[in-house]
Amino acid sequence: MALQESGEMYLETIYLLSKKSDAVRGIDVGDYMGYSYPSVSRGLGVLRDEGLVRKDKDGYFILTEAGRILAERIYERHTVLTKMLVNIGVDEETAAEDACRMEHYISDKTFEAIKEHMKQHGN
């Protein structure tokens, strides 16, 4: 499944928010991302249609199994790429911002090579 960058950002946000609280509302997603509620509503609707999130009886958003797996993959890319950039001398804030952009476009092959390189060099 190939989501657009914005869909991946929504998944990652729900994943991060759900680590802090089981109750993730659309407004929480919007506040975290700095997006308007109509934008968030459309974005979450697309994820719901793709079977990546569902809404519970109380109106909270929950990642489906497929959504959780994809969100964890995106988050791993973000954290590994941020760490790699910091390790080569980029400041933490810039590294996190750049990793956020890179995580959506880097190939699986390149990402796996980066992880292997970091593992071999103790990073």
C-alpha angles and dihedrals in degrees: 000000000000115000124187117251092260092055090051090050091053091050092049091048093051089047093052094044092047090056087062099038138008089221110077114171128189089247090056090054091049093048092049094048097036092238129138119255094248090055092048091047091054093045094049090046090058091050090049091050089051091052094244098116136021134194118236126218091273093052097256121140118239127184114240117225090265090047093050093050092050093044092051090051092051092046092049090053090050095050096043094047091047091051092048092051092047089049091057092051106271114140115252097250095049091043092054092047093048093044089053090059096040096049092070098052109032115107121243089241094055093043092052090049090052091050091049092048092050091048092051092049097045097251 
